[in-house]
Amino acid sequence: MPWNTWLCLALAVLGVVLFLYGANYYDAVVGWAGVFLFLGAVLAFLIWYIYSELTRR
């Protein structure tokens, strides 16, 4: 797998971990940062995947 996929996967996992940490310790800022990091990683992966499919010959 390319490095882009690993990076998006690592950021998504980090987002989930931050969300769970924020939920466990009642820290809303960390929890929402985890949610947005997860969504950003999924969105970045989708954009990269669609772009690579459209530019393939």
C-alpha positions in Angstrom: 0.0 0.0 0.0 1.2 3.5 -0.7 2.3 5.9 2.0 -0.8 8.0 1.5 -3.1 5.2 2.6 -1.0 4.4 5.7 -1.0 8.1 6.6 -4.7 8.4 6.3 -5.2 5.2 8.3 -2.9 6.4 11.0 -4.7 9.8 11.3 -8.1 8.1 11.4 -6.9 5.8 14.2 -5.4 8.8 16.0 -8.7 10.6 15.7 -10.6 7.6 17.2 -8.1 7.4 20.1 -8.4 11.1 20.8 -12.2 10.9 20.6 -12.2 8.1 23.1 -9.8 9.9 25.4 -11.9 13.0 25.3 -15.0 11.0 26.1 -13.4 9.2 28.9 -12.0 12.3 30.7 -14.8 14.6 29.8 -12.5 16.9 27.7 -14.7 18.2 24.9 -11.9 20.0 23.0 -9.8 16.8 22.6 -13.0 14.8 21.7 -14.0 17.2 19.0 -10.5 17.4 17.7 -10.5 13.6 17.4 -13.8 13.6 15.5 -12.6 16.3 13.1 -9.2 14.5 12.6 -11.1 11.3 11.8 -13.4 12.9 9.3 -10.5 14.8 7.7 -8.5 11.6 7.3 -11.5 9.8 5.7 -12.1 12.8 3.4 -8.5 13.1 2.4 -8.4 9.4 1.6 -11.5 9.6 -0.5 -10.2 12.7 -2.4 -6.9 11.0 -3.0 -8.6 7.8 -4.2 -11.0 9.5 -6.5 -8.2 11.7 -8.0 -6.0 8.7 -8.6 -8.9 6.8 -10.3 -9.7 9.8 -12.6 -6.1 10.4 -13.6 -5.3 6.7 -14.4 -5.0 6.0 -18.1 
